[in-house]
């Protein structure tokens, strides 16, 4: 009996370890089972950035072992995701193409970092993920693994063998795993910073999604309601008077309120990292409400040039996140600028919500620059005289008067 145990232990020690980035979906389920059957010691790791419920994580664990994993681990990096990414996307009011809140794409980076870190901790020989060869996620995972886990083999069965969904389903069924992976009309990626929706009518550029394609629908009353979001140094501190020490819980509260009005639906067409155009729909109540509330507060609390340069930096920051360049050394430099810009972004932004839409109302802030005693816009000046104003305007016009004085033929 002792000899048998020793033999089994030695056999396991000789197996190569592979960490599978396990979401519980079809591609990663197939990957766990196939690698286990091929003789790998499979460690299934689910990196949670806030998009998985406790029930989903429990199901993932149960299924991982059914599929043949030696060990399952949930890697909760929700707080890290907020502190190292979400916070700066709020500071920067980041919306790709002035539309999409860079939800799933930013989460993937932190999921990949967590998987690479875990692979290094257990001394894995390989890391596997379920990306196809046609999307952005393959780049986000591969680039992160190459940098953070150098020398570790990267395995992508779905991509390398161009597997169809049906082939993967047939393999799982043939080996006793009967989970329901029927072909759905739409595919969803649910995260704390929004849900992306692909497939269906989106494949036709002339169509939008029908009501039933969305996961969240109007459950609130038809009457308008007020939403007040308080910020301290650019971070959410209270929602409708309820204070939050944890910004994640504040985001979830805003999502709960906004989703009940089905706010945050839109469709984005953008350039993928691999160079083709991609079309995706999304529902992201919390991101859109938070970003517009934060932007509204900044209009009153930042100087003209703070706003201008922050917009330039934030645009690049969002682009680098989307393009899988989070590990580029310039990112902390941009984050330092964005954080510095928030030192006076304090106060409450007031929004008005109604089914499917919202509008900005106003702000209540001790740092509101419109409260300056030098003057009220369009009303009365207190910091200069009428003659000062006329002299200022005359000097401002000097370059134009010089040019058109020399080139009167170019007068418009």
RODO-2510 file (C-alpha; in nm, 4 decimals, decimal comma):
residues 412
     n   res          X          Y          Z
     1     x     0,0000     0,0000     0,0000
     2     x     0,2840     0,2378     0,0919
     3     x     0,4662     0,1577    -0,2322
     4     x     0,1522     0,2355    -0,4331
     5     x     0,1117     0,5793    -0,2710
     6     x     0,4775     0,6636    -0,3363
     7     x     0,4442     0,5556    -0,6978
     8     x     0,1359     0,7758    -0,7508
     9     x     0,3121     1,0726    -0,5877
    10     x     0,6176     1,0345    -0,8079
    11     x     0,3972     1,0081    -1,1155
    12     x     0,2242     1,3374    -1,0252
    13     x     0,5537     1,5106    -0,9519
    14     x     0,6711     1,4220    -1,3021
    15     x     0,3687     1,5807    -1,4670
    16     x     0,4061     1,9286    -1,6077
    17     x     0,1948     2,1976    -1,4418
    18     x    -0,0344     2,4166    -1,6469
    19     x    -0,2459     2,7034    -1,5163
    20     x    -0,5676     2,7473    -1,7135
    21     x    -0,7284     3,0928    -1,7026
    22     x    -1,0693     2,9461    -1,6227
    23     x    -1,3883     3,1468    -1,6712
    24     x    -1,6241     2,8502    -1,6663
    25     x    -1,7223     2,9040    -2,0299
    26     x    -1,7023     2,6548    -2,3133
    27     x    -1,3507     2,7285    -2,4396
    28     x    -1,1842     2,7154    -2,0990
    29     x    -1,3871     2,4109    -1,9923
    30     x    -1,2684     2,2255    -2,3008
    31     x    -0,9130     2,3400    -2,2327
    32     x    -0,9128     2,2039    -1,8751
    33     x    -1,0469     1,8636    -1,9794
    34     x    -0,8289     1,8228    -2,2884
    35     x    -0,5074     1,9175    -2,1087
    36     x    -0,5930     1,6860    -1,8186
    37     x    -0,6498     1,4013    -2,0659
    38     x    -0,3196     1,4860    -2,2346
    39     x    -0,1350     1,4271    -1,9078
    40     x    -0,0959     1,7791    -1,7702
    41     x    -0,1321     1,8619    -1,4015
    42     x    -0,4069     2,1215    -1,4449
    43     x    -0,4539     2,4157    -1,2091
    44     x    -0,7762     2,5990    -1,2974
    45     x    -0,7636     2,9626    -1,1837
    46     x    -1,0547     3,2062    -1,2084
    47     x    -0,9355     3,5673    -1,1856
    48     x    -1,2276     3,7695    -1,0524
    49     x    -1,2287     4,1454    -1,1147
    50     x    -1,5794     4,1843    -0,9741
    51     x    -1,7873     4,0272    -1,2512
    52     x    -1,8511     3,6877    -1,0889
    53     x    -2,1162     3,6237    -0,8249
    54     x    -2,0487     3,3910    -0,5303
    55     x    -2,2773     3,1314    -0,6928
    56     x    -2,0873     3,1471    -1,0221
    57     x    -1,7545     3,1028    -0,8454
    58     x    -1,8857     2,8016    -0,6545
    59     x    -2,0117     2,6458    -0,9797
    60     x    -1,6761     2,7160    -1,1452
    61     x    -1,4970     2,5309    -0,8670
    62     x    -1,7287     2,2302    -0,8867
    63     x    -1,7002     2,2114    -1,2651
    64     x    -1,3219     2,2513    -1,2663
    65     x    -1,2820     1,9349    -1,0624
    66     x    -1,5388     1,7503    -1,2759
    67     x    -1,3353     1,8469    -1,5821
    68     x    -1,0200     1,6941    -1,4344
    69     x    -0,8386     1,9825    -1,2646
    70     x    -0,5928     1,8924    -0,9900
    71     x    -0,6644     2,2207    -0,8112
    72     x    -0,8994     2,5154    -0,8466
    73     x    -0,8316     2,8696    -0,7211
    74     x    -1,0307     3,1925    -0,7256
    75     x    -0,7975     3,4905    -0,7546
    76     x    -0,9928     3,7933    -0,6303
    77     x    -0,8294     4,1063    -0,7710
    78     x    -1,1342     4,3348    -0,7608
    79     x    -0,9740     4,5866    -0,5227
    80     x    -0,6483     4,5799    -0,7165
    81     x    -0,8405     4,6415    -1,0382
    82     x    -1,0050     4,9471    -0,8823
    83     x    -0,6886     5,0893    -0,7258
    84     x    -0,4711     5,0379    -1,0339
    85     x    -0,7156     5,1044    -1,3174
    86     x    -1,0788     5,1940    -1,2462
    87     x    -0,9801     5,4864    -1,0254
    88     x    -0,7757     5,6414    -1,3050
    89     x    -1,0445     5,5797    -1,5652
    90     x    -1,2802     5,7812    -1,3447
    91     x    -1,0185     6,0528    -1,2908
    92     x    -0,9766     6,0711    -1,6688
    93     x    -1,3469     6,0358    -1,7646
    94     x    -1,2220     5,7662    -2,0011
    95     x    -1,4618     5,6649    -2,2788
    96     x    -1,3229     5,5043    -2,5928
    97     x    -1,4538     5,6870    -2,9005
    98     x    -1,6388     5,9116    -2,6517
    99     x    -1,8710     5,6167    -2,6057
   100     x    -1,7422     5,2904    -2,4593
   101     x    -1,6226     5,2773    -2,0944
   102     x    -1,3409     5,0262    -2,1688
   103     x    -1,5002     4,7698    -1,9415
   104     x    -1,4040     4,4139    -2,0353
   105     x    -1,0816     4,5156    -2,2088
   106     x    -0,9399     4,6769    -1,8939
   107     x    -1,0506     4,3833    -1,6772
   108     x    -0,8669     4,1337    -1,8987
   109     x    -0,5325     4,2957    -1,8198
   110     x    -0,5757     4,2448    -1,4468
   111     x    -0,7070     3,8935    -1,4926
   112     x    -0,3966     3,8139    -1,6977
   113     x    -0,1671     3,9700    -1,4361
   114     x    -0,3318     3,7613    -1,1623
   115     x    -0,2956     3,4412    -1,3670
   116     x     0,0718     3,5117    -1,4443
   117     x     0,1422     3,5862    -1,0782
   118     x    -0,0264     3,2594    -0,9739
   119     x     0,1653     3,0600    -1,2375
   120     x     0,4924     3,1967    -1,1021
   121     x     0,3921     3,1129    -0,7431
   122     x     0,3254     2,7456    -0,8162
   123     x     0,6139     2,7051    -1,0611
   124     x     0,3926     2,6319    -1,3628
   125     x     0,5455     2,5095    -1,6869
   126     x     0,2656     2,6552    -1,8975
   127     x    -0,0331     2,8903    -1,8960
   128     x    -0,3423     2,8250    -2,1089
   129     x    -0,6332     3,0464    -2,2066
   130     x    -0,9372     3,0048    -2,4303
   131     x    -0,9060     3,2996    -2,6670
   132     x    -0,9660     3,2636    -3,0386
   133     x    -0,7415     3,4111    -3,3069
   134     x    -0,9888     3,6798    -3,4139
   135     x    -1,0171     3,9042    -3,1077
   136     x    -0,8317     4,1350    -2,8729
   137     x    -0,8170     3,9098    -2,5679
   138     x    -0,5511     3,6813    -2,7165
   139     x    -0,3170     3,9822    -2,7277
   140     x    -0,3991     4,0981    -2,3761
   141     x    -0,3328     3,7544    -2,2298
   142     x    -0,0286     3,6615    -2,4385
   143     x     0,1506     3,9957    -2,3961
   144     x     0,0995     3,9943    -2,0197
   145     x     0,2205     3,6355    -1,9857
   146     x     0,5262     3,6984    -2,2025
   147     x     0,6290     3,9900    -1,9821
   148     x     0,5287     3,8643    -1,6381
   149     x     0,5976     3,4923    -1,6787
   150     x     0,8931     3,4777    -1,9203
   151     x     0,9863     3,1293    -2,0318
   152     x     0,6471     2,9839    -1,9424
   153     x     0,4791     2,8130    -2,2385
   154     x     0,1490     2,9631    -2,3605
   155     x    -0,1153     2,7119    -2,4744
   156     x    -0,4246     2,8162    -2,6713
   157     x    -0,6082     2,5085    -2,7987
   158     x    -0,9111     2,6934    -2,9380
   159     x    -0,6927     2,9342    -3,1337
   160     x    -0,4251     2,6904    -3,2493
   161     x    -0,6657     2,4224    -3,3712
   162     x    -0,9367     2,6619    -3,4958
   163     x    -1,1923     2,4653    -3,2955
   164     x    -1,5627     2,5228    -3,3455
   165     x    -1,8029     2,5412    -3,0548
   166     x    -1,9633     2,2176    -3,1670
   167     x    -1,6313     2,0327    -3,1679
   168     x    -1,5663     2,1430    -2,8113
   169     x    -1,9181     2,0531    -2,6979
   170     x    -1,8924     1,7094    -2,8595
   171     x    -1,5612     1,6423    -2,6847
   172     x    -1,6986     1,7382    -2,3438
   173     x    -2,0140     1,5304    -2,3923
   174     x    -1,8165     1,2302    -2,5144
   175     x    -1,6127     1,2372    -2,1942
   176     x    -1,9049     1,2658    -1,9550
   177     x    -1,9305     1,6409    -1,8950
   178     x    -2,2917     1,7298    -1,9741
   179     x    -2,3009     2,1040    -1,9015
   180     x    -2,5273     2,3044    -2,1295
   181     x    -2,3175     2,5012    -2,3783
   182     x    -2,5833     2,5417    -2,6424
   183     x    -2,5175     2,8068    -2,9047
   184     x    -2,6660     3,1340    -2,7885
   185     x    -2,7656     3,4188    -3,0164
   186     x    -2,5645     3,6642    -2,8072
   187     x    -2,2473     3,6375    -2,6024
   188     x    -2,2052     3,8362    -2,2832
   189     x    -1,9056     3,9505    -2,0796
   190     x    -2,0283     4,0742    -1,7434
   191     x    -1,8019     4,2914    -1,5284
   192     x    -1,8159     4,5549    -1,2576
   193     x    -1,7488     4,8261    -1,5193
   194     x    -2,0190     4,7137    -1,7622
   195     x    -2,1486     4,4253    -1,9707
   196     x    -2,0491     4,3838    -2,3353
   197     x    -2,2820     4,2102    -2,5804
   198     x    -2,1744     4,0541    -2,9115
   199     x    -2,3503     3,8664    -3,1899
   200     x    -2,7075     3,8672    -3,3153
   201     x    -2,8223     4,1829    -3,4925
   202     x    -2,4849     4,3487    -3,4306
   203     x    -2,3441     4,1491    -3,7219
   204     x    -2,5627     4,3675    -3,9451
   205     x    -2,4286     4,7268    -3,9296
   206     x    -2,7745     4,8655    -4,0063
   207     x    -2,9344     4,7169    -3,6947
   208     x    -2,9288     4,7688    -3,3201
   209     x    -3,0203     4,5248    -3,0463
   210     x    -3,3807     4,4487    -2,9496
   211     x    -3,4990     4,4903    -2,5919
   212     x    -3,4700     4,1198    -2,5127
   213     x    -3,0967     4,1193    -2,5898
   214     x    -3,0211     4,3296    -2,2818
   215     x    -2,9802     4,1758    -1,9378
   216     x    -3,1203     4,4701    -1,7410
   217     x    -3,4589     4,6306    -1,7964
   218     x    -3,6666     4,9128    -1,6511
   219     x    -3,7966     4,8178    -1,3078
   220     x    -3,8130     5,1647    -1,1523
   221     x    -4,1122     5,3960    -1,1722
   222     x    -4,1624     5,6168    -1,4752
   223     x    -4,1101     5,9267    -1,2627
   224     x    -3,7814     6,1162    -1,2671
   225     x    -3,5551     6,0740    -0,9687
   226     x    -3,2471     6,2567    -0,8488
   227     x    -2,9079     6,0910    -0,8076
   228     x    -2,6420     6,2696    -0,6031
   229     x    -2,2846     6,1393    -0,6247
   230     x    -2,0292     6,2902    -0,3885
   231     x    -1,6576     6,2903    -0,4690
   232     x    -1,3516     6,3541    -0,2523
   233     x    -1,0351     6,4183    -0,4510
   234     x    -1,2033     6,2587    -0,7509
   235     x    -1,3094     5,9378    -0,5789
   236     x    -1,6694     5,8465    -0,4960
   237     x    -1,7398     5,8937    -0,1262
   238     x    -2,1208     5,8937    -0,1041
   239     x    -2,4306     5,8094    -0,3063
   240     x    -2,7574     5,9891    -0,2250
   241     x    -2,6161     6,0776     0,1154
   242     x    -2,5042     5,7241     0,1997
   243     x    -2,1319     5,7227     0,2712
   244     x    -1,9033     5,4488     0,1389
   245     x    -1,5544     5,3600     0,2603
   246     x    -1,5226     5,1097    -0,0251
   247     x    -1,5520     5,2676    -0,3738
   248     x    -1,6373     4,9247    -0,5193
   249     x    -1,9551     4,9127    -0,3112
   250     x    -2,0374     5,2686    -0,4171
   251     x    -2,0035     5,1669    -0,7833
   252     x    -2,2305     4,8687    -0,7229
   253     x    -2,4885     5,0932    -0,5573
   254     x    -2,4891     5,3338    -0,8517
   255     x    -2,5188     5,0393    -1,0904
   256     x    -2,8199     4,9117    -0,8977
   257     x    -2,9918     5,2495    -0,9200
   258     x    -2,9039     5,3210    -1,2837
   259     x    -2,9773     4,9703    -1,4103
   260     x    -3,3325     4,9932    -1,2733
   261     x    -3,3858     5,2666    -1,5353
   262     x    -3,2026     5,0670    -1,8072
   263     x    -2,9533     5,3521    -1,8330
   264     x    -2,6175     5,3038    -2,0050
   265     x    -2,7082     5,1207    -2,3254
   266     x    -2,5142     5,1972    -2,6405
   267     x    -2,3217     5,0441    -2,9292
   268     x    -1,9577     5,1103    -3,0163
   269     x    -1,7722     5,0558    -3,3410
   270     x    -1,3981     5,0718    -3,2961
   271     x    -1,0602     4,9558    -3,4171
   272     x    -0,9356     4,6310    -3,2693
   273     x    -0,5713     4,5787    -3,1791
   274     x    -0,5320     4,3368    -3,4693
   275     x    -0,6487     4,6004    -3,7159
   276     x    -1,0061     4,5083    -3,8059
   277     x    -1,3189     4,6972    -3,7071
   278     x    -1,5267     4,5578    -3,4234
   279     x    -1,8843     4,6300    -3,3208
   280     x    -2,0038     4,5705    -2,9678
   281     x    -2,3087     4,6712    -2,7690
   282     x    -2,2958     4,7300    -2,3969
   283     x    -2,4961     4,8254    -2,0919
   284     x    -2,2996     5,0178    -1,8328
   285     x    -2,5178     5,2263    -1,6036
   286     x    -2,2617     5,2897    -1,3300
   287     x    -1,9694     5,3866    -1,5566
   288     x    -2,1692     5,6347    -1,7628
   289     x    -2,3397     5,7929    -1,4609
   290     x    -2,0147     5,8173    -1,2641
   291     x    -1,8100     5,9551    -1,5539
   292     x    -2,0665     6,2215    -1,6445
   293     x    -2,1116     6,3196    -1,2784
   294     x    -1,7354     6,3425    -1,2346
   295     x    -1,6943     6,5405    -1,5581
   296     x    -1,9666     6,7812    -1,4457
   297     x    -1,7905     6,8427    -1,1150
   298     x    -1,4567     6,8957    -1,2882
   299     x    -1,6026     7,1661    -1,5115
   300     x    -1,6548     7,3748    -1,1983
   301     x    -1,3433     7,2807    -1,0006
   302     x    -1,0567     7,2551    -1,2531
   303     x    -0,8817     7,5358    -1,4375
   304     x    -0,9138     7,5639    -1,8157
   305     x    -0,5694     7,4180    -1,8797
   306     x    -0,6056     7,1442    -1,6216
   307     x    -0,9134     7,0254    -1,8085
   308     x    -0,7420     7,0530    -2,1454
   309     x    -0,4275     6,8580    -2,0572
   310     x    -0,6140     6,6043    -1,8494
   311     x    -0,8321     6,5239    -2,1510
   312     x    -0,5214     6,4701    -2,3675
   313     x    -0,3549     6,2410    -2,1128
   314     x    -0,6777     6,0521    -2,0378
   315     x    -0,7348     5,9823    -2,4070
   316     x    -0,3913     5,8199    -2,4332
   317     x    -0,4412     5,6368    -2,1041
   318     x    -0,7639     5,4784    -2,2277
   319     x    -0,6071     5,3935    -2,5625
   320     x    -0,3111     5,2212    -2,3973
   321     x    -0,5449     5,0205    -2,1725
   322     x    -0,7452     4,9035    -2,4711
   323     x    -0,4335     4,8254    -2,6752
   324     x    -0,2881     4,5980    -2,4042
   325     x    -0,0161     4,8458    -2,3071
   326     x    -0,0903     4,8624    -1,9349
   327     x     0,2636     4,7450    -1,8541
   328     x     0,4204     5,0214    -2,0665
   329     x     0,6386     5,2323    -1,8279
   330     x     0,4621     5,5551    -1,9271
   331     x     0,1356     5,4425    -1,7616
   332     x     0,2397     5,5289    -1,4013
   333     x     0,3503     5,8703    -1,5275
   334     x     0,0060     5,9366    -1,6735
   335     x    -0,1578     5,8055    -1,3553
   336     x     0,0490     6,0468    -1,1459
   337     x    -0,0744     6,3384    -1,3562
   338     x    -0,4376     6,2225    -1,3401
   339     x    -0,4213     6,1807    -0,9617
   340     x    -0,2609     6,5214    -0,9113
   341     x    -0,5399     6,6824    -1,1142
   342     x    -0,7990     6,5595    -0,8636
   343     x    -0,6798     6,7486    -0,5551
   344     x    -0,9676     6,9994    -0,5749
   345     x    -1,2327     6,7726    -0,7313
   346     x    -1,4535     6,7709    -0,4228
   347     x    -1,8287     6,8028    -0,3965
   348     x    -2,1574     6,6566    -0,5114
   349     x    -2,2748     6,6191    -0,8696
   350     x    -2,6499     6,6101    -0,9187
   351     x    -2,8108     6,4044    -1,1962
   352     x    -3,1715     6,3444    -1,2948
   353     x    -3,2662     5,9891    -1,4016
   354     x    -3,5528     5,8667    -1,6119
   355     x    -3,6131     5,5410    -1,8062
   356     x    -3,3321     5,4869    -2,0621
   357     x    -3,1692     5,8272    -2,0081
   358     x    -3,0366     6,0862    -1,7645
   359     x    -2,9292     6,4493    -1,7597
   360     x    -2,6808     6,6494    -1,5567
   361     x    -2,8299     6,9128    -1,3253
   362     x    -2,5618     7,0894    -1,1220
   363     x    -2,2942     7,0703    -0,8549
   364     x    -2,2564     7,1601    -0,4888
   365     x    -1,8905     7,2170    -0,4060
   366     x    -1,6783     7,4370    -0,1825
   367     x    -1,4179     7,4294    -0,4622
   368     x    -1,6607     7,5556    -0,7278
   369     x    -1,4675     7,8203    -0,9238
   370     x    -1,7904     7,9782    -1,0489
   371     x    -1,8289     8,1177    -0,6974
   372     x    -1,5356     8,3546    -0,7539
   373     x    -1,5909     8,7079    -0,6230
   374     x    -1,4200     8,8560    -0,9304
   375     x    -1,7394     8,8423    -1,1314
   376     x    -2,0545     8,6582    -1,2389
   377     x    -2,0548     8,5434    -1,6004
   378     x    -2,2753     8,7619    -1,8178
   379     x    -2,3796     8,9757    -1,5189
   380     x    -2,1246     9,1973    -1,3449
   381     x    -1,7432     9,2266    -1,3166
   382     x    -1,5774     9,3042    -0,9833
   383     x    -1,2100     9,2413    -1,0561
   384     x    -1,1615     9,4877    -1,3459
   385     x    -1,3013     9,8089    -1,4902
   386     x    -1,4686     9,8735    -1,8227
   387     x    -1,1471    10,0381    -1,9448
   388     x    -0,9500     9,7267    -1,8381
   389     x    -1,1833     9,5141    -2,0466
   390     x    -1,1482     9,7362    -2,3536
   391     x    -0,7699     9,7354    -2,3234
   392     x    -0,7611     9,3573    -2,2809
   393     x    -0,9741     9,3091    -2,5922
   394     x    -0,7592     9,5469    -2,7952
   395     x    -0,4389     9,3633    -2,7025
   396     x    -0,6027     9,0271    -2,7752
   397     x    -0,6877     9,1500    -3,1240
   398     x    -0,3307     9,2694    -3,1982
   399     x    -0,2013     8,9578    -3,3836
   400     x    -0,5114     8,9550    -3,6066
   401     x    -0,4859     9,3272    -3,6781
   402     x    -0,1193     9,2830    -3,7693
   403     x    -0,1913     8,9962    -4,0090
   404     x    -0,4916     9,1449    -4,1870
   405     x    -0,3245     9,4850    -4,1960
   406     x    -0,0456     9,3247    -4,4008
   407     x    -0,2767     9,1001    -4,6063
   408     x    -0,6051     9,2844    -4,6604
   409     x    -0,6797     9,0625    -4,9584
   410     x    -0,7284     8,7688    -4,7220
   411     x    -1,0021     8,9272    -4,5213
   412     x    -1,2842     8,6808    -4,4639
***
